[in-house]
């Protein structure tokens, strides 16, 4: 059995007193008890300056990213720009964007990280093309979530609610636009320790282009998830010692979350009022970091996902010998994923051989791990140097353009020459051939 509630807002718990989700130490003590390697895996947000997680995906890449974050500038001294309102880039599509939040409860399985919680609770945000702009812009996150994220990152130079005041481009509960079964659906999964809100700029852009987008908060895997009744679930997994097998468990757990969300959006009794607009034959998934790596696990377990994109995520779940024939996109940093360049790239090379359908391996010169999320844009506005050699706005433009091109090609059958060869408009993007270990 399941329970679903449309919370009628961007975040259901906004403005309510924060209470801890889970039972006893499961939601608080474990989330803050960090030592040894577990501490380094969740430390990235501190040195990088905002919301970034060092725990990208499997341990093969975590050590190198921990080192890069540790050498980043301290985040306590911010520029005067930190006092102004943060803004996400405007969407590039033709449609105004609506958004709503869903509270989902899967009573068929216990929570994988807090077994005493007998049902898996999730929050998901939907973005979609709207009939017209609404009256109220959606909140980026709750004040409490902003406070906990900044506190986790050691950010002391800005008000605690700074992130909650970020200006978005979507309107809360605006009426959805489209014809019955006319809109493709894209599911987004964030990185470990990251909230779903960090993928807002990408989600808004896809929605403006005519997609329904569902971003999932994987409960107890990020610093703060707010439920409609005001409970705040914290990061239980941050304090867990991690090895490749653990990362595999995480990816498979996320795959189960994704399938459950698809059930609630496309099943016989969907609860979202606009669910009739979704075309269940055109579903895809993308994710950042471990969210990207989890895309492979989700596709292996759910044939409804027709195409997938891994954005800068080192993979752990192995593709079986029979291969995976559905379209797949790797999009990442040149510094980490150049073929032949190290352990992280080696996981992509391993999977590349088992991807038997359409596939691309694209790298962005100058990008850092956080460049593919809202963090790059927000960090620039706050005057924080994340170490990227490319402006956050430019990196977001590239991420949006290439991810949208991938989905337009495979869910809408629209030709996308951009994906076939290097573009003079985006000279930072390299097309790689792992067979010859070259990029151009």
Secondary structure as a PSIPRED ss2 file (coil, helix, strand):
# PSIPRED VFORMAT (PSIPRED V4.0)

   1 X C   1.000  0.000  0.000
   2 X E   0.000  0.000  1.000
   3 X E   0.000  0.000  1.000
   4 X E   0.000  0.000  1.000
   5 X E   0.000  0.000  1.000
   6 X E   0.000  0.000  1.000
   7 X C   1.000  0.000  0.000
   8 X C   1.000  0.000  0.000
   9 X C   1.000  0.000  0.000
  10 X C   1.000  0.000  0.000
  11 X C   1.000  0.000  0.000
  12 X C   1.000  0.000  0.000
  13 X C   1.000  0.000  0.000
  14 X C   1.000  0.000  0.000
  15 X C   1.000  0.000  0.000
  16 X C   1.000  0.000  0.000
  17 X C   1.000  0.000  0.000
  18 X C   1.000  0.000  0.000
  19 X E   0.000  0.000  1.000
  20 X E   0.000  0.000  1.000
  21 X C   1.000  0.000  0.000
  22 X C   1.000  0.000  0.000
  23 X C   1.000  0.000  0.000
  24 X H   0.000  1.000  0.000
  25 X H   0.000  1.000  0.000
  26 X H   0.000  1.000  0.000
  27 X C   1.000  0.000  0.000
  28 X C   1.000  0.000  0.000
  29 X H   0.000  1.000  0.000
  30 X H   0.000  1.000  0.000
  31 X H   0.000  1.000  0.000
  32 X H   0.000  1.000  0.000
  33 X C   1.000  0.000  0.000
  34 X C   1.000  0.000  0.000
  35 X C   1.000  0.000  0.000
  36 X H   0.000  1.000  0.000
  37 X H   0.000  1.000  0.000
  38 X H   0.000  1.000  0.000
  39 X H   0.000  1.000  0.000
  40 X H   0.000  1.000  0.000
  41 X H   0.000  1.000  0.000
  42 X C   1.000  0.000  0.000
  43 X C   1.000  0.000  0.000
  44 X H   0.000  1.000  0.000
  45 X H   0.000  1.000  0.000
  46 X H   0.000  1.000  0.000
  47 X H   0.000  1.000  0.000
  48 X H   0.000  1.000  0.000
  49 X C   1.000  0.000  0.000
  50 X C   1.000  0.000  0.000
  51 X C   1.000  0.000  0.000
  52 X C   1.000  0.000  0.000
  53 X C   1.000  0.000  0.000
  54 X C   1.000  0.000  0.000
  55 X C   1.000  0.000  0.000
  56 X C   1.000  0.000  0.000
  57 X C   1.000  0.000  0.000
  58 X C   1.000  0.000  0.000
  59 X H   0.000  1.000  0.000
  60 X H   0.000  1.000  0.000
  61 X H   0.000  1.000  0.000
  62 X H   0.000  1.000  0.000
  63 X H   0.000  1.000  0.000
  64 X H   0.000  1.000  0.000
  65 X H   0.000  1.000  0.000
  66 X H   0.000  1.000  0.000
  67 X H   0.000  1.000  0.000
  68 X H   0.000  1.000  0.000
  69 X H   0.000  1.000  0.000
  70 X H   0.000  1.000  0.000
  71 X C   1.000  0.000  0.000
  72 X C   1.000  0.000  0.000
  73 X C   1.000  0.000  0.000
  74 X C   1.000  0.000  0.000
  75 X C   1.000  0.000  0.000
  76 X C   1.000  0.000  0.000
  77 X C   1.000  0.000  0.000
  78 X C   1.000  0.000  0.000
  79 X C   1.000  0.000  0.000
  80 X H   0.000  1.000  0.000
  81 X H   0.000  1.000  0.000
  82 X H   0.000  1.000  0.000
  83 X H   0.000  1.000  0.000
  84 X C   1.000  0.000  0.000
  85 X C   1.000  0.000  0.000
  86 X C   1.000  0.000  0.000
  87 X E   0.000  0.000  1.000
  88 X C   1.000  0.000  0.000
  89 X C   1.000  0.000  0.000
  90 X C   1.000  0.000  0.000
  91 X C   1.000  0.000  0.000
  92 X C   1.000  0.000  0.000
  93 X C   1.000  0.000  0.000
  94 X C   1.000  0.000  0.000
  95 X C   1.000  0.000  0.000
  96 X C   1.000  0.000  0.000
  97 X E   0.000  0.000  1.000
  98 X E   0.000  0.000  1.000
  99 X E   0.000  0.000  1.000
 100 X E   0.000  0.000  1.000
 101 X E   0.000  0.000  1.000
 102 X E   0.000  0.000  1.000
 103 X E   0.000  0.000  1.000
 104 X E   0.000  0.000  1.000
 105 X E   0.000  0.000  1.000
 106 X E   0.000  0.000  1.000
 107 X C   1.000  0.000  0.000
 108 X C   1.000  0.000  0.000
 109 X C   1.000  0.000  0.000
 110 X C   1.000  0.000  0.000
 111 X C   1.000  0.000  0.000
 112 X C   1.000  0.000  0.000
 113 X C   1.000  0.000  0.000
 114 X C   1.000  0.000  0.000
 115 X C   1.000  0.000  0.000
 116 X C   1.000  0.000  0.000
 117 X C   1.000  0.000  0.000
 118 X C   1.000  0.000  0.000
 119 X C   1.000  0.000  0.000
 120 X E   0.000  0.000  1.000
 121 X E   0.000  0.000  1.000
 122 X E   0.000  0.000  1.000
 123 X E   0.000  0.000  1.000
 124 X E   0.000  0.000  1.000
 125 X E   0.000  0.000  1.000
 126 X E   0.000  0.000  1.000
 127 X E   0.000  0.000  1.000
 128 X E   0.000  0.000  1.000
 129 X E   0.000  0.000  1.000
 130 X E   0.000  0.000  1.000
 131 X C   1.000  0.000  0.000
 132 X C   1.000  0.000  0.000
 133 X C   1.000  0.000  0.000
 134 X C   1.000  0.000  0.000
 135 X C   1.000  0.000  0.000
 136 X C   1.000  0.000  0.000
 137 X E   0.000  0.000  1.000
 138 X C   1.000  0.000  0.000
 139 X C   1.000  0.000  0.000
 140 X C   1.000  0.000  0.000
 141 X C   1.000  0.000  0.000
 142 X C   1.000  0.000  0.000
 143 X H   0.000  1.000  0.000
 144 X H   0.000  1.000  0.000
 145 X H   0.000  1.000  0.000
 146 X H   0.000  1.000  0.000
 147 X H   0.000  1.000  0.000
 148 X H   0.000  1.000  0.000
 149 X H   0.000  1.000  0.000
 150 X H   0.000  1.000  0.000
 151 X H   0.000  1.000  0.000
 152 X H   0.000  1.000  0.000
 153 X C   1.000  0.000  0.000
 154 X C   1.000  0.000  0.000
 155 X C   1.000  0.000  0.000
 156 X C   1.000  0.000  0.000
 157 X C   1.000  0.000  0.000
 158 X C   1.000  0.000  0.000
 159 X C   1.000  0.000  0.000
 160 X C   1.000  0.000  0.000
 161 X C   1.000  0.000  0.000
 162 X C   1.000  0.000  0.000
 163 X H   0.000  1.000  0.000
 164 X H   0.000  1.000  0.000
 165 X H   0.000  1.000  0.000
 166 X C   1.000  0.000  0.000
 167 X E   0.000  0.000  1.000
 168 X C   1.000  0.000  0.000
 169 X C   1.000  0.000  0.000
 170 X E   0.000  0.000  1.000
 171 X E   0.000  0.000  1.000
 172 X E   0.000  0.000  1.000
 173 X C   1.000  0.000  0.000
 174 X C   1.000  0.000  0.000
 175 X C   1.000  0.000  0.000
 176 X E   0.000  0.000  1.000
 177 X C   1.000  0.000  0.000
 178 X C   1.000  0.000  0.000
 179 X C   1.000  0.000  0.000
 180 X C   1.000  0.000  0.000
 181 X C   1.000  0.000  0.000
 182 X C   1.000  0.000  0.000
 183 X E   0.000  0.000  1.000
 184 X E   0.000  0.000  1.000
 185 X E   0.000  0.000  1.000
 186 X E   0.000  0.000  1.000
 187 X E   0.000  0.000  1.000
 188 X E   0.000  0.000  1.000
 189 X E   0.000  0.000  1.000
 190 X C   1.000  0.000  0.000
 191 X C   1.000  0.000  0.000
 192 X C   1.000  0.000  0.000
 193 X E   0.000  0.000  1.000
 194 X C   1.000  0.000  0.000
 195 X C   1.000  0.000  0.000
 196 X H   0.000  1.000  0.000
 197 X H   0.000  1.000  0.000
 198 X H   0.000  1.000  0.000
 199 X H   0.000  1.000  0.000
 200 X H   0.000  1.000  0.000
 201 X H   0.000  1.000  0.000
 202 X H   0.000  1.000  0.000
 203 X H   0.000  1.000  0.000
 204 X H   0.000  1.000  0.000
 205 X H   0.000  1.000  0.000
 206 X H   0.000  1.000  0.000
 207 X H   0.000  1.000  0.000
 208 X H   0.000  1.000  0.000
 209 X C   1.000  0.000  0.000
 210 X C   1.000  0.000  0.000
 211 X C   1.000  0.000  0.000
 212 X E   0.000  0.000  1.000
 213 X E   0.000  0.000  1.000
 214 X E   0.000  0.000  1.000
 215 X E   0.000  0.000  1.000
 216 X E   0.000  0.000  1.000
 217 X E   0.000  0.000  1.000
 218 X C   1.000  0.000  0.000
 219 X C   1.000  0.000  0.000
 220 X C   1.000  0.000  0.000
 221 X C   1.000  0.000  0.000
 222 X E   0.000  0.000  1.000
 223 X C   1.000  0.000  0.000
 224 X C   1.000  0.000  0.000
 225 X E   0.000  0.000  1.000
 226 X E   0.000  0.000  1.000
 227 X C   1.000  0.000  0.000
 228 X C   1.000  0.000  0.000
 229 X C   1.000  0.000  0.000
 230 X C   1.000  0.000  0.000
 231 X E   0.000  0.000  1.000
 232 X E   0.000  0.000  1.000
 233 X E   0.000  0.000  1.000
 234 X C   1.000  0.000  0.000
 235 X C   1.000  0.000  0.000
 236 X C   1.000  0.000  0.000
 237 X H   0.000  1.000  0.000
 238 X H   0.000  1.000  0.000
 239 X H   0.000  1.000  0.000
 240 X C   1.000  0.000  0.000
 241 X C   1.000  0.000  0.000
 242 X C   1.000  0.000  0.000
 243 X C   1.000  0.000  0.000
 244 X H   0.000  1.000  0.000
 245 X H   0.000  1.000  0.000
 246 X H   0.000  1.000  0.000
 247 X H   0.000  1.000  0.000
 248 X H   0.000  1.000  0.000
 249 X H   0.000  1.000  0.000
 250 X H   0.000  1.000  0.000
 251 X H   0.000  1.000  0.000
 252 X H   0.000  1.000  0.000
 253 X H   0.000  1.000  0.000
 254 X H   0.000  1.000  0.000
 255 X H   0.000  1.000  0.000
 256 X H   0.000  1.000  0.000
 257 X H   0.000  1.000  0.000
 258 X H   0.000  1.000  0.000
 259 X H   0.000  1.000  0.000
 260 X H   0.000  1.000  0.000
 261 X H   0.000  1.000  0.000
 262 X H   0.000  1.000  0.000
 263 X H   0.000  1.000  0.000
 264 X H   0.000  1.000  0.000
 265 X H   0.000  1.000  0.000
 266 X H   0.000  1.000  0.000
 267 X C   1.000  0.000  0.000
 268 X C   1.000  0.000  0.000
 269 X C   1.000  0.000  0.000
 270 X C   1.000  0.000  0.000
 271 X C   1.000  0.000  0.000
 272 X C   1.000  0.000  0.000
 273 X C   1.000  0.000  0.000
 274 X C   1.000  0.000  0.000
 275 X H   0.000  1.000  0.000
 276 X H   0.000  1.000  0.000
 277 X H   0.000  1.000  0.000
 278 X E   0.000  0.000  1.000
 279 X E   0.000  0.000  1.000
 280 X E   0.000  0.000  1.000
 281 X E   0.000  0.000  1.000
 282 X E   0.000  0.000  1.000
 283 X E   0.000  0.000  1.000
 284 X E   0.000  0.000  1.000
 285 X E   0.000  0.000  1.000
 286 X E   0.000  0.000  1.000
 287 X E   0.000  0.000  1.000
 288 X E   0.000  0.000  1.000
 289 X C   1.000  0.000  0.000
 290 X H   0.000  1.000  0.000
 291 X H   0.000  1.000  0.000
 292 X H   0.000  1.000  0.000
 293 X H   0.000  1.000  0.000
 294 X H   0.000  1.000  0.000
 295 X H   0.000  1.000  0.000
 296 X H   0.000  1.000  0.000
 297 X H   0.000  1.000  0.000
 298 X H   0.000  1.000  0.000
 299 X H   0.000  1.000  0.000
 300 X H   0.000  1.000  0.000
 301 X H   0.000  1.000  0.000
 302 X C   1.000  0.000  0.000
 303 X C   1.000  0.000  0.000
 304 X C   1.000  0.000  0.000
 305 X E   0.000  0.000  1.000
 306 X E   0.000  0.000  1.000
 307 X E   0.000  0.000  1.000
 308 X E   0.000  0.000  1.000
 309 X E   0.000  0.000  1.000
 310 X E   0.000  0.000  1.000
 311 X E   0.000  0.000  1.000
 312 X C   1.000  0.000  0.000
 313 X C   1.000  0.000  0.000
 314 X C   1.000  0.000  0.000
 315 X C   1.000  0.000  0.000
 316 X C   1.000  0.000  0.000
 317 X C   1.000  0.000  0.000
 318 X C   1.000  0.000  0.000
 319 X C   1.000  0.000  0.000
 320 X C   1.000  0.000  0.000
 321 X C   1.000  0.000  0.000
 322 X C   1.000  0.000  0.000
 323 X C   1.000  0.000  0.000
 324 X E   0.000  0.000  1.000
 325 X C   1.000  0.000  0.000
 326 X C   1.000  0.000  0.000
 327 X E   0.000  0.000  1.000
 328 X E   0.000  0.000  1.000
 329 X E   0.000  0.000  1.000
 330 X E   0.000  0.000  1.000
 331 X E   0.000  0.000  1.000
 332 X E   0.000  0.000  1.000
 333 X E   0.000  0.000  1.000
 334 X H   0.000  1.000  0.000
 335 X H   0.000  1.000  0.000
 336 X H   0.000  1.000  0.000
 337 X H   0.000  1.000  0.000
 338 X C   1.000  0.000  0.000
 339 X C   1.000  0.000  0.000
 340 X C   1.000  0.000  0.000
 341 X C   1.000  0.000  0.000
 342 X C   1.000  0.000  0.000
 343 X H   0.000  1.000  0.000
 344 X H   0.000  1.000  0.000
 345 X H   0.000  1.000  0.000
 346 X H   0.000  1.000  0.000
 347 X H   0.000  1.000  0.000
 348 X H   0.000  1.000  0.000
 349 X H   0.000  1.000  0.000
 350 X H   0.000  1.000  0.000
 351 X H   0.000  1.000  0.000
 352 X H   0.000  1.000  0.000
 353 X H   0.000  1.000  0.000
 354 X H   0.000  1.000  0.000
 355 X E   0.000  0.000  1.000
 356 X C   1.000  0.000  0.000
 357 X C   1.000  0.000  0.000
 358 X C   1.000  0.000  0.000
 359 X E   0.000  0.000  1.000
 360 X E   0.000  0.000  1.000
 361 X E   0.000  0.000  1.000
 362 X E   0.000  0.000  1.000
 363 X E   0.000  0.000  1.000
 364 X E   0.000  0.000  1.000
 365 X C   1.000  0.000  0.000
 366 X C   1.000  0.000  0.000
 367 X C   1.000  0.000  0.000
 368 X C   1.000  0.000  0.000
 369 X H   0.000  1.000  0.000
 370 X H   0.000  1.000  0.000
 371 X H   0.000  1.000  0.000
 372 X H   0.000  1.000  0.000
 373 X C   1.000  0.000  0.000
 374 X H   0.000  1.000  0.000
 375 X H   0.000  1.000  0.000
 376 X H   0.000  1.000  0.000
 377 X H   0.000  1.000  0.000
 378 X H   0.000  1.000  0.000
 379 X H   0.000  1.000  0.000
 380 X H   0.000  1.000  0.000
 381 X H   0.000  1.000  0.000
 382 X H   0.000  1.000  0.000
 383 X C   1.000  0.000  0.000
 384 X C   1.000  0.000  0.000
 385 X C   1.000  0.000  0.000
 386 X C   1.000  0.000  0.000
 387 X C   1.000  0.000  0.000
 388 X C   1.000  0.000  0.000
 389 X C   1.000  0.000  0.000
 390 X C   1.000  0.000  0.000
 391 X C   1.000  0.000  0.000
 392 X H   0.000  1.000  0.000
 393 X H   0.000  1.000  0.000
 394 X H   0.000  1.000  0.000
 395 X H   0.000  1.000  0.000
 396 X H   0.000  1.000  0.000
 397 X H   0.000  1.000  0.000
 398 X H   0.000  1.000  0.000
 399 X H   0.000  1.000  0.000
 400 X H   0.000  1.000  0.000
 401 X H   0.000  1.000  0.000
 402 X H   0.000  1.000  0.000
 403 X H   0.000  1.000  0.000
 404 X H   0.000  1.000  0.000
 405 X H   0.000  1.000  0.000
 406 X H   0.000  1.000  0.000
 407 X H   0.000  1.000  0.000
 408 X H   0.000  1.000  0.000
 409 X H   0.000  1.000  0.000
 410 X H   0.000  1.000  0.000
 411 X H   0.000  1.000  0.000
 412 X H   0.000  1.000  0.000
 413 X C   1.000  0.000  0.000
 414 X C   1.000  0.000  0.000
 415 X C   1.000  0.000  0.000
 416 X C   1.000  0.000  0.000
 417 X H   0.000  1.000  0.000
 418 X H   0.000  1.000  0.000
 419 X H   0.000  1.000  0.000
 420 X C   1.000  0.000  0.000
 421 X C   1.000  0.000  0.000
 422 X C   1.000  0.000  0.000
 423 X C   1.000  0.000  0.000
 424 X H   0.000  1.000  0.000
 425 X H   0.000  1.000  0.000
 426 X H   0.000  1.000  0.000
 427 X C   1.000  0.000  0.000
 428 X C   1.000  0.000  0.000
 429 X E   0.000  0.000  1.000
 430 X E   0.000  0.000  1.000
 431 X E   0.000  0.000  1.000
 432 X E   0.000  0.000  1.000
 433 X E   0.000  0.000  1.000
 434 X C   1.000  0.000  0.000
 435 X C   1.000  0.000  0.000
 436 X C   1.000  0.000  0.000
 437 X C   1.000  0.000  0.000
 438 X E   0.000  0.000  1.000
 439 X E   0.000  0.000  1.000
 440 X C   1.000  0.000  0.000
